[in-house]
């Protein structure tokens, strides 16, 4: 991977220089380790004597905050404090919005988290005023949903703000205090929070441009009631810890694990496709298909005055990146992703694939593999035909091929052994053209169950896809 990091350094140095960017910080994560980190530019680009920018500096992560707000809701759900199917009005009694089509189904917390509520994008409050919650809800009550809930995604700062303010009602405190006490410490994010007074001295200085073309330091932005949609401050090093957490999908809740590992998987699951079918919204992660590497990248971007940031992760290979640029104007970032997608798709993902390929463990051959080898046949009284062959491949692992009702052979690897007689099977890519439909709707990732004879030294039958194939012979075409 070191070659890839040199390539990434060259790429980012180029975008900083060619784009005249004041500063950029990056952290790259593999599983539970920050494997590369760097800063470009100065902490304060308006002061040439300023120290160099570092991933330890704090930035506005803006809308990336939304993922923390959703995480709070899932944690409260797991702790029995809320249900994600609860109506928003259960926690905010003044909440109401006009419907464009008649319905008796209320907007739920989950719809807020996944941008499927149909609510307008922005909070109904003048940006230059500090509105109270009651004022915002009264203003909203005279407005309409953009479209009926759960029909298509519609990005909503208002929706995520409502999610944070609704769920805070069961905590006995504020949304900000809950995240700072129950989520950030568990993740070791000591340089993150909502308080400029505490974190301001560690912050990078963002650059923004006035209408007359003059660049000035970006002012602090306290979003008030809308903080759940974009008010979190964090260092790039802390965001690396957050990325590592998204890869911990096999752990139970504990001091360093805010939610159960299975809940992490739920939290990262897509909720609804975009209209072109090429991307999806989650809770509220966003999903883009990387066609170069045939894998989904989950991401969340954020932009506030003086900063643009993005986090991008691929949990399947435990790879992630966070980049923050200390300006809100990125003229040469055509992807609007703070350079994370080119870095991932063109450099990091291919390099990691190359590094991991020779390290892939071979499925160990069961010590008693000979007990399973042979030809098994489905009862002719049920179907016209059906055979299942288990054989040794390349003297190193078990494979099977089977025909069902004369439909042609399917080839599967017999892979993970669950117990002495239970195995996982995977369809074999390469022997036939496998579409996603077959991988998701066929024999891939199913269990097979061998039934042993009375002596326990040989199989009498094997159960495949719910059907019992009886042992016929140790001799078979592929055995």
N, C-alpha and C positions, 0 to 999 in steps of 0.2 A: 504493500500500500504506500510505501514511502515515495515511489515514483509518482503515484497519483497525487500525493500531497504537494509535491513539487509542481506538478501540472496545475493543480488548483491554485497554488500560490501565484503562479505566472498569470493564470486567468484573472484572478481577483486584483492583482497588482495592475493588470492592464485596464480593467474597468474603472479602477480608481483614477489612474493616470489619464486615460483617454476621456473619461467623463468628467474630469476635474472635480471629483467627489471629495468633500472635506474629510471624510473618515468612514471606515467600515470595520466591523468586527465579526469574527466567525468562530464557531466551535463545531467540530465534527465528532460524532459519537458512534461508537460501535458497542452495542449491548450496554454494559455498565461502565464503560470507560470513555473518557474524552481522549480521542486519539490524535486530534490536531486542533490547535487554536492559534489565532493570530489577530492582531489589530493593525490597521493601516491609518496613517494620519495622526492628528493631534487631538487630545481631549477637548481643547478649546481652539478651534481653527482660527479664531480672531486674535489669538495671542501666540506669536511665534516662539515664545519661550515656554509654552505649555508642554507638559509631559506627553509622551506618546500614548495614543489610544490603545487600550487593552481590553480583552474580553472580561476583565474584572470590573470595568466601568458599567454604570447603570444607564439604561435607555428606556424610553417609552415603548412598551411593546404593543400598545394600542389594542386593536381588535383581537390579538392573540389572547387577551384577557378572557374572551368569551369561552375558551376551552376550560379555563379555571372555574368559571361560573357554572358551566355544565358539570364539571367534576364535583363541585360542591353539591349540586342537586343529586347526583348519583350517590354520593356519600351519605347524604341525608336519607335517601331512599333505602340504602342498605341498612342504615341504622334504625329504620322503622319510623322516621319522623314525617316523611311525605310519601306519596305515591306519584310516580311520573304521569299517571293517568288522571290525577286529580285536576279538577277545573281550576283555572287561575283565580276565579272568584272566591274559592274556599279560603284563600290567604289574603286576597285583596278584594274585600266585599264591594268596593266602589268600581271595580273593573267591569267595563262593558264596552261593546263596540257594535256598530250596526252591521247587519249581514246583507249582502247583495242577493242572496238566495235563501229561502226559508229553511231553517234547520233548528232542531232541538238539542243538538250536540254542542257542548261548550268547548271553548279553547282550553287545551291542557298544558301542563308543564312540559311534557315531552315535545309538544308541537312548538313551544317557545324555543326549546333547546336545539331543535333540528331545522329551524327556519321554515316550518310547514304550517304555521299558524295563520298565514295570510295577512298578518298585521302590516301596517305601513313601515317603511324603512326607518324613519326617524322619530324621535321622541317629540310629541307636540308641545314644544316649549321653545321660545326664542333663544337662540344660542347665546345671546348676550345677557340673558336673565337667569336667575337662579330660582327655578320653579319648585314648589313643594310637590310631594307625591299626590296630594289631593287635587292640586291644580292640573297636574298632568293627566290624571284619571278623568277629571271632569272634561278636559279638552278632548280626550280620546273618545268619550262617550257620544260625541256628536259626529264622529268619523266612521267611515266604512272600512271593512276588511278589503284588501286588494282582490282577493279571490277566496273561495271557500277553503277552510282548513283541509290539509292533507291532499290537496289536488295537485299542487306543484310547489317547488321551493320559491320563497321570496325573502331575500336577505333582509334582516330586520334588527337594527340596533335597539329599537324599542322593545322587541320581543325578548332579547337577552337581558336587557335592563330589567324588564318585568320579572324574568326568571330569578334574577338575583334578589330583587326586592320582595318577591313573593316568598321565596324559601327562607329569607332571613327572619321571617315572622315566627318560625318555629325554633329559632336558635337562642332567643333571649337577648340578642344583641344586634349589631349591624352586619351587613354583608361583608364589609371590609374587615371587621374584626374577626369574623368567622374564618375567612380565607387565611388571614395572617396567623391565626392560632391553631387551625386544624389541618391546613393543607401545606402551606409553605414550610413550616418547621419539619414536618414529616419527610419532605423531600430534600431537606438540607439547604433550602433556598434562603440563605441568611441575608443576601443582598437584594431582596425583593420585597415589595409592599406597595401601599397606596399613599404613603406619607412623604411628601416632598421635603418637609422639614428634617426628617431623619435621613433620607437618601440623597437629598440634593447635592451634598458635598462630594458624592461619588459619581455624579452624573456626567456623561459626555454632554457637550454643548452642541445642540442641533442647529442646523442652518436653514433658514426659510427666506424666501424672496418676496419683497414687497411689490406692489403693482408698478412702481417706478423702476423696477429692476435692481434695487438695492438689496443686498443680503444682510440679514441681521440675526442675532442669536434668537433661537426659538424660546418663547416664554414658557414657564410652567403651565400645565393645564390640569386643573382639578375638575373632573367631570361631574362632581356632585352626585345627584340621583342616578345619573347614567354611568357611573363608574363600573358596574358589572359588565358593560359592553366594551370598555376600553381603557380603564383607569390604572392598570397595574404597571409598575415600574420593575425592571429586572435586569440583572447583568447577563451577559452572554454565557458566563460560566454557570450561573444558576439555571439558565435555559437548557444547558447540557444535562444537568441533573434531571430536569423535567422530561427531556427526551428519553433518558435511561428508564425513567418510571414507566413510560408508555410501552416498554418492552417487557415489563414484569407481569406477564399474564398467567403465571403459574404460582403466584404467592397468595397467602391468606393475609387479611388486614393485620397490620401491626404498626409499631412505632415509625417505620420508614415506608409503609405501604398504606396510603389513605383509603384505598378501596380494594376489594377482593380481585384477584387476578382475572376471574371470569367476568367481573364487572368491567375491567379494563377492556376486554374484548368487546363487550356490549357497547361501551362508550365509544369505541373506535369503529363500530359497524355503520355502514351507510344506511341512511333513512329513506332517501328518495332521489331518483335520477333527475338530472336537468333535462330540459326539453329536447336537446340534441342527442341525448343518450350517451354522451361521451364523458360525462363527469357526474358527480353525485354530491349531495350534502349529507353530512352526518350530524353529530351532536356536540358542537357544530363544525366538526372537522370537514374539510373539503377534499374531494377525491378526484384525481386526474390520472388517466391511464397513460403510462409511459410506453409508447409503442416501440421505442428502440430496445427496451429491455423486457417488454411484455410483463409489466408489473405495475400495480397501483402505487401512487405516491399520495399519502395523506398530508395535508398541509393546512396552515392557517397564516394569513398575512395580517399586518396591522399598519396603519398610517395615521399619525397625528403630526401636528406642526413641528417640523424639524427632523422627523424620523420616519423611516420606512423599514419594517422588519418582516421576517418570514421564518417560520419553523416548518420543516418538511421531514417526514419520517416514512420508513418502509419497515414496519414491524416484522414482516416475514423474513427479512435478513438482518434485522436489528441494526439498521443504519439510519442515522438522522443528521440533520444539519440545522444550525440557526445562524442567520445573517442579519445584522442590523446596519443600516447606512444612516449616517448622521446628516441627512438632508431629506426633505420631502419631495425633491425633484430629481428623478433618475432618467435623464433623457435617452440613455443608451440601454435601458432595461426593457427591451421590447416585450418580455414575457410578464412584466409587472409582478415579479416574484422575488424581488431583491436578490436576483441572480442565483437563487437556490436551485431552480429546476435545471438550468444548464450545468450547474456544478454536480448535481445528483445524476442526471440522465447521461451526460457525456463523459463524466470523469469518475465519480465515486462508485456508482452502481456497477458499471462494467469491470472496474478494478477489483471490487469486492467479489464479484462472481468468479473472476479469474483466480483470486487468492483462495477462495473457499472450495473450488471444484476438486483439487487434488486431496483436500482434507476430508471429503465426505466419507463417513464411516460406511463400510460394507455391512450389509445385514449378516450377522453371524449365522452360520449353519447350525441348526439344532443338533445336539449330540446324537439324538436318535432319529435323524432325518430319514433313515431307511424305513422306519415304521410308517411313514406317510406316503412314500413313493408308490405309484401304481395307477391303475385305471379304475375309475369309479363310474357307475352308470345309474341314471335316473330310471325309476320304475316305468316300464312301457305302458302300464295300466293307467298312468296319469297323463303323460304326454307321449307324442310319437317317438321322440328320441331325446337324448341328453347325456353327454359324457363329460367327465372331468378328469384330466390327466395331471398328475403331480410328478415332476421329474427334476433331476439335478442339472443345473446349467453351469457350464464352464468349471465344473468341479468345485464351485464356491458358494452357490446359493440355490434356493428352491424357486422354481417357476411352475406355473400351471397354465394349461390351455383347455378351453372347454367349448363345446358346441351345445346350443339349446334350441330344440325344435328346428334343426337344419338351417339356422340363421348364420352359420359361419363361425369360425373360431375367434374367441377373445383370448388375449394373452395377458397374464397378470404375474407380477412379482409377488411372492409370498414373503412379506417383509417382517414387520415388528411382531415379535412373539409376546402375547399378553399373558398366557399361562401355558402349562405343558402341552395343551391340545388346541389352543386358540391362536389364530394368526390374523394379521391385517393383510389385505391384498391391495395392490395398486395396479391400475391399467398401465401397460408398458408402452411408452412413447417410442416410436421408431418402427415397430412391427406393423403398425397401421396408422392411418391418418386420424388422430384423435381430436375432435372438436371440443370446445368448452362444454357443449351439450352433453357429450358422452362422459366427460370428467365429472360433471355435476349431477347427471341423471342416469349414469350407468353403474358399472360394477366397481368404480374407483372408490377406495376408502371404505370397503366393507370388511366384516369379519367372517372368517370361515371357522367351523368347529369340527374337529375330528372326533369320532367316537371310536374308542379303543376296544379291542377284543377282551375277553375275560382275563387273559394273561397280561394285558397291558403292554404287549410288545409289538403290536401291529394294529393299524386302523381297520375297522370294519366298515366305516362309512364316513362321509364328510357332509356337513350341512353348508350349502352355499346359497345365498340369497333366499333363505327360508326353505330350500328344497333339499331332501335327503338323497345323496348319491351313494349307492351301495358299492362296496369293494368288489371288483371282478377279478383282477389279476395284477401281479407285479410286472407283467409285460404290457407295454403300450407303445404306440408309434414313437413317442418322444422319450420314453424311459431309457 
